[in-house]
Amino acid sequence: MVICFSQEVAARHRSGIYPEALLAVEEYRLLPPGSIYLIPVRLSDGAIPAIELTPTRTLQDLRYEDLFPPDHRPAALARLLQSLAAAKRERS
């Protein structure tokens, strides 16, 4: 599950991203520790929200990818694709 965050989403009073993120967190909690399931992506400068994963970890504690500034995007997209491929292999 790739969850994308941006300054625009953070600035909204209401966003549909958070209910979906919370559902993804519930699924993540059912998986063995260390599973690749949630991959936060920052589309612009701003913080990953501190959504609780466990009593001692939040979404901010996961490895995330920054797709900004634009000159960093190709390398970040390559890493994101590698993570998605690893998650697929993990589920096979």
C-alpha positions as CSV (number, residue, x, y, z in Angstrom):
1,M,0.0,0.0,0.0
2,V,1.6,3.2,-1.1
3,I,0.2,6.2,0.8
4,C,1.1,9.6,-0.7
5,F,1.3,12.8,1.4
6,S,1.7,16.4,0.3
7,Q,1.5,19.9,1.7
8,E,-1.9,20.2,-0.1
9,V,-3.3,17.2,1.7
10,A,-2.0,18.4,5.1
11,A,-3.5,21.9,4.5
12,R,-7.0,20.5,3.9
13,H,-9.5,20.6,6.7
14,R,-10.8,17.2,5.5
15,S,-9.2,14.6,3.4
16,G,-10.3,11.1,2.2
17,I,-6.7,9.9,2.5
18,Y,-6.9,9.4,6.3
19,P,-9.7,6.8,6.5
20,E,-7.9,4.8,3.8
21,A,-4.6,5.1,5.7
22,L,-6.2,3.9,8.9
23,L,-7.7,0.8,7.1
24,A,-4.2,0.1,5.7
25,V,-2.7,0.4,9.2
26,E,-5.3,-2.2,10.4
27,E,-4.1,-4.6,7.7
28,Y,-0.5,-3.9,8.5
29,R,-1.1,-4.9,12.1
30,L,-2.2,-8.4,11.0
31,L,1.1,-9.1,9.2
32,P,4.3,-10.5,10.7
33,P,6.9,-7.9,11.9
34,G,9.1,-6.6,9.2
35,S,6.6,-7.2,6.4
36,I,6.6,-4.7,3.6
37,Y,3.1,-3.4,3.3
38,L,2.9,0.3,4.0
39,I,5.2,2.6,2.0
40,P,4.7,6.3,2.7
41,V,5.6,8.7,-0.1
42,R,6.1,12.4,0.3
43,L,5.1,14.4,-2.8
44,S,6.2,17.7,-1.4
45,D,8.0,19.0,1.7
46,G,6.1,18.3,4.8
47,A,5.9,15.7,7.6
48,I,4.6,12.1,7.3
49,P,1.7,12.1,9.8
50,A,2.3,10.4,13.2
51,I,-0.4,7.7,12.6
52,E,0.0,5.0,15.2
53,L,1.1,1.6,13.9
54,T,1.8,0.0,17.3
55,P,2.1,1.5,20.8
56,T,5.7,2.3,20.1
57,R,5.8,3.0,16.3
58,T,4.1,5.5,14.0
59,L,3.9,5.8,10.2
60,Q,6.9,8.3,10.5
61,D,9.1,5.4,11.7
62,L,8.7,3.5,8.4
63,R,11.1,4.0,5.5
64,Y,9.5,6.4,3.1
65,E,10.4,7.9,-0.3
66,D,10.6,11.6,-1.2
67,L,9.5,12.3,-4.8
68,F,10.7,15.9,-4.5
69,P,12.5,17.9,-5.6
70,P,12.0,16.9,-9.2
71,D,15.7,16.0,-9.8
72,H,15.4,13.3,-7.0
73,R,12.3,11.8,-8.5
74,P,13.9,9.2,-10.9
75,A,16.0,7.6,-8.1
76,A,13.1,7.7,-5.6
77,L,10.8,6.1,-8.1
78,A,13.3,3.3,-8.8
79,R,13.6,2.6,-5.0
80,L,9.8,2.6,-4.7
81,L,9.5,0.1,-7.6
82,Q,12.1,-2.1,-5.9
83,S,10.1,-2.0,-2.6
84,L,6.9,-2.9,-4.4
85,A,8.7,-5.8,-6.2
86,A,10.1,-7.0,-2.8
87,A,6.6,-6.8,-1.3
88,K,5.2,-8.9,-4.2
89,R,7.9,-11.5,-3.7
90,E,7.2,-11.6,0.0
91,R,3.6,-12.4,-0.6
92,S,4.3,-15.2,-3.2
